[in-house]
Amino acid sequence: MTRPTATDDELREALRSANIPTLLLSLVQITGDERWLADPYRPTRTLALDDNDTGGLPPERQAEVRAAALDTLRGLRGPVPPPADDRIPALLSAAMGERVPPEYGTAMAEDGGFRSPPWLTAAPLENDLRVLVIGAGISGIAMSVALQRMGVAHTIVEKNAAVGGTWRDNTYPGAGVDTPCHLYSFSFAPRADWTRYFAKQPEILRYLEWVGREYGVTDHVRFDTEVVSATWDEPSATWEVITRGRDGSEEREVVDVVISAVGHFNRPVVPDLPGRDTFPGPAFHTARWAHDVDLAGKRVGVIGVGASAMQVIPTIADGAEELVVFQRSPQWVVPNGNYLRDVDAHTRLLMEQVPGYRSWYRLRQMWMYQDKLHATLHKDPDWPHPERSLNAANDKHRVFLTRHLDAELAGAPGLREKVLPGYPPYGKRILIDNDWFATLRRDDVELVASGVREIDGAAVVTDDGARHEVDVLVYATGFSPRRMLYPLTIRGRSGVPLREQWGEDDAYAYMGMTVPDFPNLFVLYGPNTNLGHGGSTIFHAECQVTFITGLLRRMITDRLATVEVRAEVCEAYNDRVDAAHEQMIWTHPGMTTYYRNARGRIVTTTPWRLIDYWAMTRKPDLDDFQLTPRQTCSDAASSSQAAGRAAQEARTGSR
């Protein structure tokens, strides 16, 4: 777009809603004049997760900025060039009031849409590669787009009837993102007309369905089909994949490469409580919400206070007669002024028609919600209060979050002691205040600060022996992210199933994506790729797609039959992951979390900043892999199989 299509009056009215720091960045990009980010227009520092809409400027300065923007937009005649990569961090630093490191320049240019990532623009290659992708959620969609751009034939096997993954499965009341949706979207498929700053499930699903159609992904999907097993055939250097349709029929397919995109949160967990089957009323997991159950006039019990519970409970409080919330351990809750806000029509116009506005808004969020927090989550060995926080900055987080809690619970005796966590902030997944505290204060909501021991008919019996009669029981008890790729059976060179090599809760992979003994197998959203410190999983997924695409391109250009990470490379990488985690919050002994396994090892979550992972996945190093050319594949079969077994034995003995 070279010029807004809105009238001057429409633009003038829309600019009244403009976020001043973002508008200043657009002005600088359009005019090339950086004085707009200097005094007297320089914004104040953006605090916490606040949008800082006024930039801290007095009304008269804001009016000057808006007037200048209107004049500039009216005068536009040609296309607006993107900012230079190396100027992006400096401009953001001025707009944010804090330093954004220069190393973010290229990553931000690509994520903001100022330039396309390499995998999106590289020329297609003539090839006969056959690829099977498991899952049509976020990662599967991104992978399909990349494979199409390379010209690689592929099939996506999806157990559901349509794309969307976890956003199709989770339809419970209040389901939505806890990452701002202007950030929570593909870099290659931005959306300017989000109706909420934190969109709810239906809108996210519509977006993913649109991307699936617009980018040809759905043409490659075999719906209502589940992968049962994948077995490596050494002589042919192929995977034999068995799939099962909704009717129970099975099919066999032979491919060169298998890419899992099943994710972490696709298998809900319902605790095996004694007497669970004796409950006489409706009982269901949030991920399998029973929409035909009317909660009106019912006493509803909800087990769990994690992310899904914090969205469900405030949403259903008005519909149920009473709510009983069972809390095993409290959660830290952060306020966010945008969480419940709609994006008004004026702001959507700015996002759609003002050059750079959407991109700069996204990049401001990228800094606020992604790596900015990372430095505060490292243990300070000299910190005198390790039981409550990690370091001075983390202790300030504790003070800030406690003040919010106290303000919300003022005049509600007894609640503070129940909901104030004793562990450091961000030790568990941080949750956004969705009117959580306001809901707990209601007379028709009871918070039971005790774990659940058993179910005895219509009574939920807690660890303290108390009985709580309920009519409907909701399990907000999460998923099983540590049991990765469950229940798939995947056998590599050695024939030892991946599930046995990983065990129940000790998954590992090089870069979170590839494992020794399993050539030509790649895992998206695999071990140690969850974002504990915040940020967009879509950004992380695109990093992984970049890495896998780079390897597939080399397989094609170098005529490679197999690519398999070296055992010692994978081992060294995971040693670095474990060592980094020992210095970070998620190994703190003060809490339990699904991030770590029974032995205390962090399995799901990354210790890296997103910019570090972006750099690591930019271009794969083939020296890290065992490579088998096509013509020598059969000759290498027996020796490779023996090497695979030896690698597994070494791995088992070392962990």
C-alpha positions as CSV (number, residue, x, y, z in Angstrom):
1,M,0.0,0.0,0.0
2,T,1.4,3.4,-1.0
3,R,-1.4,5.5,0.6
4,P,-4.3,4.9,3.1
5,T,-7.7,4.5,1.4
6,A,-9.5,6.0,4.4
7,T,-10.8,9.6,4.2
8,D,-9.0,12.4,6.1
9,D,-11.8,12.4,8.7
10,E,-11.6,8.7,9.2
11,L,-7.8,8.9,9.6
12,R,-8.0,11.8,12.0
13,E,-10.5,9.9,14.1
14,A,-8.5,6.7,14.0
15,L,-5.3,8.5,15.1
16,R,-7.0,9.5,18.3
17,S,-6.7,5.8,19.2
18,A,-3.1,5.4,18.1
19,N,-0.5,4.0,20.4
20,I,2.0,6.9,20.5
21,P,5.3,5.0,20.6
22,T,4.1,2.8,17.7
23,L,2.9,5.9,15.7
24,L,6.3,7.6,16.3
25,L,8.1,4.5,14.9
26,S,5.8,4.6,11.8
27,L,6.5,8.3,11.4
28,V,10.3,7.7,11.5
29,Q,10.0,4.9,8.9
30,I,7.8,6.9,6.5
31,T,9.7,10.2,6.8
32,G,13.2,9.0,7.6
33,D,13.3,11.7,10.3
34,E,14.5,10.3,13.6
35,R,13.8,13.5,15.5
36,W,10.4,12.0,16.2
37,L,12.1,9.7,18.7
38,A,14.1,12.4,20.3
39,D,13.2,15.0,22.9
40,P,10.5,16.4,23.2
41,Y,8.8,13.5,21.6
42,R,10.8,10.7,23.2
43,P,8.4,8.2,24.9
44,T,8.9,7.3,28.6
45,R,10.0,3.8,29.4
46,T,7.4,1.1,28.9
47,L,6.8,-0.6,32.2
48,A,6.1,-4.3,32.6
49,L,3.6,-5.4,29.9
50,D,1.8,-2.1,29.6
51,D,1.2,-0.8,26.1
52,N,2.2,2.8,27.2
53,D,-0.4,4.2,24.8
54,T,0.4,7.8,25.5
55,G,4.1,7.4,25.5
56,G,4.1,9.4,28.7
57,L,3.8,12.6,26.6
58,P,1.6,15.5,27.6
59,P,-1.6,15.9,25.6
60,E,-0.2,18.8,23.5
61,R,2.8,16.7,22.4
62,Q,0.5,13.8,21.5
63,A,-1.6,16.1,19.5
64,E,1.5,17.3,17.6
65,V,2.4,13.7,16.8
66,R,-1.1,12.8,15.6
67,A,-1.3,16.0,13.4
68,A,2.1,15.2,11.9
69,A,1.0,11.7,11.2
70,L,-2.1,12.9,9.4
71,D,-0.2,15.3,7.3
72,T,2.4,12.6,6.4
73,L,-0.2,10.1,5.5
74,R,-2.1,12.5,3.3
75,G,1.1,13.3,1.5
76,L,2.1,9.7,0.7
77,R,2.6,8.9,-2.9
78,G,4.9,6.0,-3.2
79,P,5.8,2.8,-1.3
80,V,7.5,3.2,2.1
81,P,10.8,1.4,2.3
82,P,11.5,-1.0,5.2
83,P,13.9,0.1,7.9
84,A,17.5,-1.3,7.7
85,D,17.9,-4.3,9.9
86,D,20.6,-2.7,12.0
87,R,18.4,0.3,12.7
88,I,15.4,-1.6,14.1
89,P,16.8,-2.3,17.6
90,A,18.0,1.3,17.9
91,L,14.6,2.7,16.9
92,L,12.8,0.3,19.2
93,S,15.1,1.2,22.1
94,A,14.2,4.8,21.7
95,A,10.5,4.0,21.6
96,M,10.6,1.6,24.5
97,G,12.9,3.7,26.7
98,E,15.3,0.8,27.2
99,R,18.0,-1.0,25.3
100,V,17.1,-3.6,22.7
101,P,20.3,-5.4,21.8
102,P,21.6,-5.0,18.2
103,E,21.7,-8.7,17.7
104,Y,17.9,-8.7,17.3
105,G,17.9,-6.7,14.0
106,T,17.5,-9.4,11.4
107,A,15.2,-11.6,13.4
108,M,12.9,-8.6,14.0
109,A,13.1,-7.6,10.4
110,E,11.8,-11.0,9.4
111,D,9.3,-11.4,12.2
112,G,7.9,-7.9,11.6
113,G,7.4,-8.6,7.9
114,F,10.0,-6.1,6.7
115,R,11.7,-8.9,4.9
116,S,10.9,-12.6,4.3
117,P,12.8,-15.4,6.0
118,P,15.1,-17.4,3.8
119,W,13.0,-20.5,3.7
120,L,10.1,-18.5,2.4
121,T,11.9,-16.9,-0.6
122,A,14.4,-19.7,-1.6
123,A,13.8,-21.1,-5.1
124,P,12.1,-24.5,-5.3
125,L,14.3,-27.5,-6.0
126,E,13.7,-30.4,-8.4
127,N,13.4,-33.4,-6.2
128,D,11.7,-36.7,-5.6
129,L,11.6,-36.5,-1.8
130,R,8.5,-37.9,0.0
131,V,7.6,-36.4,3.3
132,L,4.9,-37.2,5.8
133,V,4.0,-34.6,8.5
134,I,2.0,-35.7,11.6
135,G,-0.4,-33.0,12.7
136,A,-2.1,-30.0,11.1
137,G,-1.8,-27.6,14.0
138,I,0.5,-24.5,14.1
139,S,3.7,-26.3,13.5
140,G,2.3,-28.6,10.8
141,I,0.8,-25.6,9.0
142,A,4.2,-23.8,9.0
143,M,6.0,-26.9,7.9
144,S,3.6,-27.5,5.0
145,V,4.1,-23.9,3.7
146,A,7.8,-24.4,3.8
147,L,7.7,-27.7,2.0
148,Q,5.4,-26.2,-0.7
149,R,7.9,-23.4,-1.3
150,M,10.7,-26.0,-1.7
151,G,8.5,-28.0,-4.1
152,V,8.6,-31.1,-1.9
153,A,5.7,-33.6,-2.1
154,H,4.2,-34.2,1.3
155,T,1.1,-35.5,3.1
156,I,-0.1,-34.2,6.5
157,V,-1.9,-36.8,8.6
158,E,-4.3,-35.2,11.0
159,K,-6.4,-37.0,13.5
160,N,-9.2,-34.3,13.6
161,A,-11.6,-33.4,10.8
162,A,-9.9,-30.0,10.1
163,V,-6.8,-28.0,10.8
164,G,-6.1,-26.2,14.1
165,G,-4.6,-28.7,16.5
166,T,-4.9,-27.6,20.1
167,W,-7.1,-24.7,19.0
168,R,-9.6,-27.1,17.6
169,D,-9.5,-29.4,20.6
170,N,-9.9,-26.8,23.3
171,T,-13.3,-25.2,23.1
172,Y,-14.0,-24.7,26.8
173,P,-15.6,-21.4,27.9
174,G,-13.1,-18.6,27.9
175,A,-10.4,-20.5,26.0
176,G,-7.9,-18.0,24.5
177,V,-4.3,-16.9,24.1
178,D,-2.1,-15.6,26.8
179,T,0.3,-14.1,24.3
180,P,-1.0,-11.0,22.4
181,C,-2.5,-12.1,19.1
182,H,-0.7,-9.4,17.1
183,L,2.4,-11.4,18.1
184,Y,0.8,-14.8,18.1
185,S,0.6,-15.2,14.3
186,F,2.8,-16.3,11.5
187,S,5.4,-13.8,10.2
188,F,4.4,-14.8,6.7
189,A,0.6,-14.4,7.3
190,P,0.1,-11.4,9.5
191,R,-3.4,-10.3,10.5
192,A,-4.2,-6.7,11.1
193,D,-7.9,-7.0,12.0
194,W,-7.8,-8.9,15.3
195,T,-10.9,-8.0,17.3
196,R,-9.2,-8.6,20.7
197,Y,-5.7,-7.9,22.0
198,F,-5.8,-11.4,23.4
199,A,-8.1,-13.4,21.1
200,K,-10.4,-16.2,22.2
201,Q,-10.3,-19.7,20.7
202,P,-12.9,-19.2,17.9
203,E,-11.0,-16.3,16.4
204,I,-7.6,-18.1,16.7
205,L,-9.1,-21.1,15.0
206,R,-10.6,-19.0,12.2
207,Y,-7.2,-17.5,11.6
208,L,-5.5,-20.9,11.4
209,E,-8.2,-22.2,9.1
210,W,-7.7,-19.1,6.9
211,V,-3.9,-19.7,6.7
212,G,-4.6,-23.4,5.9
213,R,-6.8,-22.4,2.9
214,E,-4.9,-19.3,1.8
215,Y,-1.5,-21.1,1.7
216,G,-2.7,-24.4,0.2
217,V,-2.1,-26.5,3.4
218,T,-5.5,-28.2,3.5
219,D,-4.8,-29.6,0.0
220,H,-2.1,-31.8,1.5
221,V,-4.0,-33.0,4.6
222,R,-5.5,-36.4,5.1
223,F,-8.1,-35.7,7.8
224,D,-9.7,-38.1,10.4
225,T,-6.5,-40.2,10.2
226,E,-4.0,-41.0,13.0
227,V,-0.5,-42.3,12.7
228,V,-0.1,-45.6,14.6
229,S,3.6,-46.3,14.0
230,A,6.6,-45.5,11.9
231,T,9.4,-48.0,11.3
232,W,12.7,-47.4,9.7
233,D,13.8,-49.7,6.9
234,E,17.5,-49.7,6.6
235,P,18.1,-51.2,3.1
236,S,15.7,-48.8,1.4
237,A,16.5,-45.8,3.8
238,T,12.7,-45.2,4.1
239,W,10.1,-45.0,6.8
240,E,7.2,-47.4,6.8
241,V,4.2,-45.5,8.3
242,I,1.0,-47.2,9.4
243,T,-2.1,-44.9,9.6
244,R,-5.5,-45.7,10.9
245,G,-8.7,-44.0,9.7
246,R,-11.8,-43.1,11.8
247,D,-13.4,-46.4,10.7
248,G,-10.5,-48.4,12.0
249,S,-9.0,-49.3,8.6
250,E,-5.2,-49.2,8.4
251,E,-3.0,-48.2,5.5
252,R,0.7,-48.5,4.9
253,E,2.8,-45.6,3.4
254,V,6.5,-45.5,2.6
255,V,8.2,-42.1,2.8
256,D,11.7,-40.7,3.0
257,V,11.2,-38.3,5.8
258,V,8.8,-38.1,8.8
259,I,8.2,-34.9,10.6
260,S,6.2,-34.9,13.8
261,A,4.1,-31.8,14.5
262,V,1.9,-33.2,17.3
263,G,3.0,-30.7,19.9
264,H,3.0,-30.9,23.7
265,F,-0.7,-30.3,24.6
266,N,-2.6,-32.8,22.6
267,R,-3.3,-35.5,25.2
268,P,-5.4,-34.4,28.2
269,V,-4.6,-35.9,31.6
270,V,-7.4,-36.9,33.9
271,P,-5.9,-38.0,37.3
272,D,-6.5,-41.6,38.3
273,L,-8.3,-40.7,41.5
274,P,-9.7,-43.5,43.6
275,G,-13.5,-43.6,43.1
276,R,-13.4,-41.4,40.0
277,D,-15.9,-43.7,38.2
278,T,-18.4,-43.4,41.1
279,F,-19.2,-39.8,40.4
280,P,-22.9,-39.8,39.3
281,G,-23.0,-36.6,37.4
282,P,-21.3,-35.1,34.3
283,A,-17.5,-35.2,34.6
284,F,-15.1,-34.1,31.8
285,H,-11.7,-32.5,31.1
286,T,-11.6,-28.9,29.9
287,A,-10.1,-30.2,26.6
288,R,-13.2,-32.3,26.1
289,W,-15.7,-29.8,27.3
290,A,-19.3,-31.2,27.3
291,H,-21.2,-28.3,25.7
292,D,-24.5,-30.1,26.1
293,V,-24.2,-29.9,29.9
294,D,-26.3,-27.0,31.3
295,L,-24.5,-25.5,34.4
296,A,-27.5,-23.4,35.5
297,G,-28.6,-24.3,39.0
298,K,-25.6,-26.6,39.4
299,R,-22.9,-26.8,42.0
300,V,-19.8,-27.2,39.8
301,G,-16.4,-28.5,41.1
302,V,-13.3,-27.5,39.2
303,I,-10.1,-29.4,40.0
304,G,-7.0,-27.3,39.2
305,V,-6.0,-23.7,39.0
306,G,-3.7,-23.6,36.0
307,A,-4.1,-21.8,32.7
308,S,-7.3,-23.4,31.5
309,A,-8.9,-23.1,34.9
310,M,-8.0,-19.4,35.1
311,Q,-9.9,-18.9,31.9
312,V,-12.8,-21.2,32.5
313,I,-13.7,-20.3,36.1
314,P,-14.4,-16.5,35.6
315,T,-16.3,-17.4,32.4
316,I,-18.7,-19.9,33.9
317,A,-19.2,-18.2,37.3
318,D,-22.3,-16.4,36.2
319,G,-23.9,-19.5,34.7
320,A,-23.4,-21.9,37.6
321,E,-25.3,-21.7,40.9
322,E,-22.0,-22.3,42.8
323,L,-18.4,-23.0,42.0
324,V,-16.0,-25.0,44.2
325,V,-12.4,-24.6,43.1
326,F,-9.8,-27.2,44.2
327,Q,-6.3,-25.8,44.4
328,R,-3.3,-28.0,45.1
329,S,-0.9,-25.1,44.9
330,P,-1.4,-21.4,44.1
331,Q,-0.2,-19.6,41.0
332,W,1.4,-16.2,40.3
333,V,-1.0,-14.0,38.4
334,V,0.1,-10.9,36.4
335,P,-2.2,-8.0,35.5
336,N,-2.5,-6.9,31.9
337,G,-4.6,-3.9,30.9
338,N,-5.2,-5.3,27.4
339,Y,-6.3,-8.8,28.4
340,L,-10.0,-8.1,28.4
341,R,-9.9,-5.3,25.9
342,D,-11.4,-5.3,22.4
343,V,-9.4,-3.8,19.5
344,D,-11.6,-0.9,18.4
345,A,-12.3,-0.2,14.7
346,H,-10.1,2.8,14.7
347,T,-7.0,0.8,15.9
348,R,-7.8,-1.9,13.3
349,L,-7.8,0.8,10.6
350,L,-4.3,2.0,11.7
351,M,-3.1,-1.6,11.7
352,E,-4.4,-2.1,8.1
353,Q,-3.6,1.2,6.5
354,V,-0.7,3.0,8.2
355,P,2.6,1.8,6.8
356,G,4.7,0.0,9.4
357,Y,2.2,0.5,12.2
358,R,1.2,-3.2,12.5
359,S,4.9,-4.3,12.2
360,W,6.2,-1.9,14.8
361,Y,3.4,-2.8,17.2
362,R,4.2,-6.5,16.8
363,L,8.0,-5.8,17.4
364,R,7.3,-3.8,20.6
365,Q,5.3,-6.8,21.8
366,M,8.1,-9.2,20.7
367,W,10.5,-7.4,23.0
368,M,8.1,-7.0,25.9
369,Y,6.8,-10.6,25.9
370,Q,9.8,-12.6,24.7
371,D,13.4,-12.2,25.8
372,K,13.1,-9.1,28.0
373,L,12.2,-11.3,31.0
374,H,14.9,-13.9,30.5
375,A,17.8,-12.2,32.3
376,T,15.7,-12.0,35.5
377,L,15.2,-15.7,35.7
378,H,18.7,-16.7,36.5
379,K,19.8,-17.7,40.0
380,D,22.0,-15.3,41.9
381,P,24.2,-17.5,44.2
382,D,24.7,-14.6,46.5
383,W,21.0,-13.7,46.8
384,P,20.1,-13.9,50.5
385,H,16.5,-15.0,50.0
386,P,16.5,-18.0,47.6
387,E,13.4,-19.4,49.2
388,R,11.2,-16.6,47.9
389,S,13.0,-15.3,44.8
390,L,16.1,-15.8,42.6
391,N,17.7,-12.4,42.5
392,A,16.9,-8.7,43.1
393,A,15.0,-8.3,39.9
394,N,12.9,-11.4,40.5
395,D,12.2,-10.1,44.0
396,K,10.8,-6.9,42.5
397,H,8.5,-9.1,40.4
398,R,7.4,-10.7,43.6
399,V,6.6,-7.4,45.2
400,F,4.8,-6.1,42.1
401,L,2.6,-9.3,41.8
402,T,1.9,-9.4,45.6
403,R,0.8,-5.8,45.5
404,H,-1.6,-6.6,42.7
405,L,-2.9,-9.6,44.7
406,D,-3.4,-7.5,47.8
407,A,-5.2,-4.8,45.9
408,E,-7.6,-7.2,44.3
409,L,-8.3,-9.1,47.6
410,A,-8.7,-6.1,49.9
411,G,-11.6,-6.7,52.2
412,A,-11.6,-10.5,51.5
413,P,-10.2,-12.0,54.7
414,G,-8.6,-15.5,54.4
415,L,-8.1,-15.5,50.7
416,R,-4.6,-14.0,50.7
417,E,-3.1,-16.9,52.6
418,K,-4.6,-19.3,50.2
419,V,-3.6,-17.7,46.9
420,L,-0.1,-16.2,47.7
421,P,2.5,-18.5,46.3
422,G,5.6,-19.3,48.3
423,Y,7.9,-20.0,45.3
424,P,9.6,-17.4,43.1
425,P,7.6,-15.7,40.4
426,Y,7.8,-17.4,37.0
427,G,8.7,-20.7,38.7
428,K,5.6,-22.1,37.0
429,R,3.9,-20.8,33.9
430,I,2.8,-17.3,34.7
431,L,-0.9,-16.6,34.3
432,I,-2.8,-13.5,33.3
433,D,-5.5,-12.1,35.5
434,N,-8.7,-12.9,33.8
435,D,-10.8,-11.4,36.6
436,W,-9.4,-14.3,38.6
437,F,-9.2,-12.6,42.0
438,A,-12.5,-10.8,41.4
439,T,-14.1,-14.2,40.8
440,L,-12.6,-15.8,43.9
441,R,-14.2,-13.0,46.0
442,R,-17.7,-13.9,44.9
443,D,-20.0,-15.3,47.5
444,D,-21.0,-18.2,45.2
445,V,-17.3,-19.2,44.7
446,E,-15.4,-21.3,47.2
447,L,-11.7,-21.8,47.0
448,V,-10.5,-25.1,48.6
449,A,-6.8,-24.9,49.2
450,S,-6.1,-28.6,49.3
451,G,-5.3,-31.4,46.9
452,V,-7.9,-34.0,46.0
453,R,-7.6,-37.4,47.6
454,E,-10.5,-39.3,46.1
455,I,-14.0,-39.1,44.6
456,D,-16.7,-40.7,46.7
457,G,-19.9,-40.6,44.8
458,A,-21.0,-37.0,44.4
459,A,-18.3,-35.9,47.0
460,V,-14.8,-34.7,46.2
461,V,-12.7,-35.6,49.2
462,T,-9.7,-33.5,49.8
463,D,-6.4,-34.3,51.4
464,D,-7.6,-32.9,54.7
465,G,-10.5,-35.3,54.8
466,A,-13.2,-32.7,54.0
467,R,-16.1,-33.7,51.7
468,H,-17.4,-31.3,49.0
469,E,-20.6,-32.3,47.2
470,V,-20.9,-31.2,43.6
471,D,-23.2,-31.8,40.7
472,V,-20.7,-31.4,37.8
473,L,-17.0,-32.1,37.9
474,V,-14.5,-30.4,35.6
475,Y,-11.0,-31.6,35.4
476,A,-8.7,-28.6,34.6
477,T,-5.7,-30.9,35.1
478,G,-3.7,-30.1,32.0
479,F,-1.9,-32.4,29.6
480,S,1.0,-34.8,29.4
481,P,3.8,-32.8,27.7
482,R,6.6,-35.0,29.1
483,R,5.2,-38.1,27.3
484,M,6.2,-36.7,23.9
485,L,4.9,-38.4,20.8
486,Y,2.7,-40.7,22.9
487,P,1.1,-43.0,21.8
488,L,3.1,-43.3,18.6
489,T,5.4,-46.3,18.2
490,I,8.5,-45.2,16.3
491,R,11.4,-47.6,15.6
492,G,14.7,-46.4,14.2
493,R,17.9,-48.1,13.1
494,S,18.3,-50.2,16.2
495,G,14.7,-51.2,16.4
496,V,14.4,-49.9,19.9
497,P,11.3,-47.8,20.1
498,L,11.8,-44.1,20.7
499,R,9.4,-44.3,23.6
500,E,11.7,-46.8,25.3
501,Q,14.8,-44.7,24.6
502,W,13.1,-41.7,26.1
503,G,11.3,-43.4,28.9
504,E,8.0,-42.0,30.3
505,D,9.3,-38.5,31.0
506,D,12.9,-38.0,29.8
507,A,12.7,-36.9,26.2
508,Y,15.8,-35.3,24.6
509,A,16.8,-34.2,21.1
510,Y,19.4,-32.1,19.4
511,M,17.9,-28.6,19.0
512,G,14.7,-30.2,20.3
513,M,14.2,-31.7,16.8
514,T,16.3,-34.8,16.0
515,V,17.5,-37.9,17.8
516,P,20.4,-40.3,17.2
517,D,19.3,-43.7,15.8
518,F,16.3,-42.1,14.0
519,P,17.5,-40.8,10.6
520,N,15.3,-38.6,8.6
521,L,13.0,-38.0,11.6
522,F,12.3,-34.5,12.8
523,V,10.2,-33.3,15.7
524,L,8.6,-29.9,15.8
525,Y,7.8,-28.5,19.3
526,G,9.9,-31.3,20.7
527,P,11.9,-31.6,23.9
528,N,13.1,-28.3,25.5
529,T,11.3,-26.1,23.0
530,N,8.5,-24.9,25.2
531,L,8.7,-21.2,26.2
532,G,8.8,-20.8,30.0
533,H,9.9,-17.2,30.0
534,G,7.2,-16.1,27.6
535,G,6.9,-15.4,23.9
536,S,5.2,-16.7,20.8
537,T,5.4,-20.4,20.1
538,I,4.8,-19.5,16.5
539,F,8.1,-17.7,16.4
540,H,9.8,-20.7,17.9
541,A,8.0,-23.0,15.4
542,E,9.3,-20.9,12.5
543,C,12.8,-21.3,13.9
544,Q,12.4,-25.0,13.8
545,V,11.0,-25.0,10.3
546,T,14.0,-23.0,9.2
547,F,16.4,-25.6,10.6
548,I,14.5,-28.6,9.1
549,T,14.1,-26.9,5.8
550,G,17.8,-26.3,5.7
551,L,18.5,-29.9,6.2
552,L,16.0,-31.1,3.6
553,R,17.5,-28.7,1.1
554,R,20.9,-30.2,1.7
555,M,19.5,-33.7,1.3
556,I,18.2,-32.7,-2.1
557,T,21.2,-30.8,-3.4
558,D,23.8,-33.2,-2.0
559,R,21.8,-36.3,-2.9
560,L,21.7,-37.6,0.6
561,A,19.7,-40.7,1.5
562,T,19.9,-40.1,5.3
563,V,20.6,-37.4,7.8
564,E,21.1,-38.5,11.4
565,V,22.5,-36.4,14.2
566,R,25.7,-37.7,15.8
567,A,25.2,-39.2,19.2
568,E,28.0,-37.2,20.7
569,V,26.6,-34.0,19.3
570,C,23.2,-34.7,20.7
571,E,24.7,-35.6,24.1
572,A,26.8,-32.4,24.2
573,Y,23.8,-30.3,23.3
574,N,21.6,-31.7,26.0
575,D,24.4,-31.4,28.5
576,R,24.5,-27.7,27.7
577,V,20.7,-27.5,28.1
578,D,20.8,-29.2,31.5
579,A,23.7,-27.0,32.7
580,A,21.9,-23.9,31.6
581,H,18.8,-25.0,33.4
582,E,20.7,-25.6,36.6
583,Q,21.2,-21.8,36.7
584,M,17.6,-21.0,36.0
585,I,14.3,-20.8,37.9
586,W,12.7,-24.0,36.7
587,T,15.1,-26.2,38.8
588,H,14.3,-24.2,41.9
589,P,13.2,-26.8,44.6
590,G,10.3,-24.7,45.9
591,M,7.6,-25.9,43.5
592,T,6.5,-28.7,41.3
593,T,6.0,-28.1,37.6
594,Y,5.2,-30.1,34.4
595,Y,8.4,-28.7,33.0
596,R,10.6,-31.2,34.8
597,N,10.5,-35.0,35.2
598,A,10.6,-37.2,38.3
599,R,14.3,-36.9,38.6
600,G,14.3,-33.1,38.4
601,R,15.5,-32.7,34.8
602,I,13.7,-30.0,32.7
603,V,12.3,-31.8,29.8
604,T,9.8,-29.5,28.1
605,T,11.2,-26.0,28.4
606,T,14.0,-24.2,26.7
607,P,16.8,-22.4,28.7
608,W,17.7,-20.2,25.7
609,R,16.6,-16.8,24.7
610,L,14.5,-16.8,21.6
611,I,17.2,-14.9,19.8
612,D,19.8,-17.5,20.8
613,Y,17.6,-20.3,19.4
614,W,16.9,-18.2,16.2
615,A,20.7,-18.0,15.7
616,M,21.3,-21.7,16.4
617,T,18.6,-22.8,14.0
618,R,19.5,-20.4,11.2
619,K,21.7,-22.8,9.2
620,P,22.3,-26.4,10.2
621,D,25.9,-27.6,10.3
622,L,26.2,-30.9,8.4
623,D,29.3,-31.7,10.5
624,D,26.8,-32.4,13.3
625,F,25.2,-35.2,11.3
626,Q,26.0,-38.7,9.9
627,L,25.3,-38.4,6.2
628,T,24.6,-41.3,3.9
629,P,24.7,-40.7,0.1
630,R,22.0,-42.4,-1.8
631,Q,24.3,-44.7,-3.7
632,T,26.0,-46.1,-0.6
633,C,22.9,-46.4,1.6
634,S,22.5,-50.2,1.4
635,D,26.2,-50.8,2.0
636,A,26.0,-48.9,5.2
637,A,23.0,-50.7,6.6
638,S,24.5,-53.2,9.0
639,S,27.3,-50.9,10.4
640,S,24.8,-48.0,10.9
641,Q,22.4,-50.3,12.8
642,A,25.1,-51.4,15.1
643,A,26.2,-47.8,15.6
644,G,22.6,-46.9,16.5
645,R,22.4,-49.5,19.1
646,A,25.7,-48.4,20.6
647,A,24.6,-44.8,20.7
648,Q,21.4,-45.8,22.6
649,E,23.4,-47.9,25.1
650,A,25.7,-44.9,25.7
651,R,22.8,-42.5,26.1
652,T,21.0,-44.8,28.5
653,G,24.1,-45.3,30.6
654,S,24.9,-41.6,30.8
655,R,21.5,-40.2,31.9
